Amino acid sequence: MLPVEIRVTSPFRYFVDGDTLGVDLKTGVVRYTLVARSPSGVENVTYEAIRCPSAEYRVYYLGRPDRTWGGRSGGWSPITESRQAHYRPLYRDYFCPQTNPIRDAEEGRQALRQGGHPWAKGFSGDALRGN
């Protein structure tokens, strides 16, 4: 599990299962399994996706306590309208830097390991200064 740095106030800690990360470059869709862990240790697991060109997210499945998947697949929703703290950083800082999808799963895993994609900092020089 790779931690996701969420810069907004949230009681949850977020992790992406790097083995489930996948990219469809034709559609610009990045799919992954996300674990949201509460302060008490309860975990919510979802299999979801972000569509980079349109800045939308979608939840495909919800994890059940018996480690099976359930729920009904939802439709695409705008990230800007989500109340969930993790969608905007995953979109902007990890999987869709400058609105472009990552090239492959390894690039996404590397961005997660480094606390963000280098392109997410833009071309202002902030990436070089570590800001």
Number of C-alpha atoms within 10 A of each C-alpha: 15 19 18 24 18 18 9 10 7 12 12 19 17 22 19 23 15 20 13 12 20 19 23 15 14 7 11 20 22 25 21 20 23 27 23 20 16 14 10 8 10 11 18 16 21 21 21 18 23 28 26 23 13 14 21 21 25 19 20 19 18 20 18 14 10 6 9 9 15 12 12 10 13 12 10 16 16 14 21 12 10 13 9 10 17 22 22 22 20 21 25 21 24 27 32 27 21 15 17 17 26 24 16 15 20 15 17 25 23 16 21 23 16 15 16 22 25 18 17 20 19 12 10 8 10 13 14 10 8 8 7
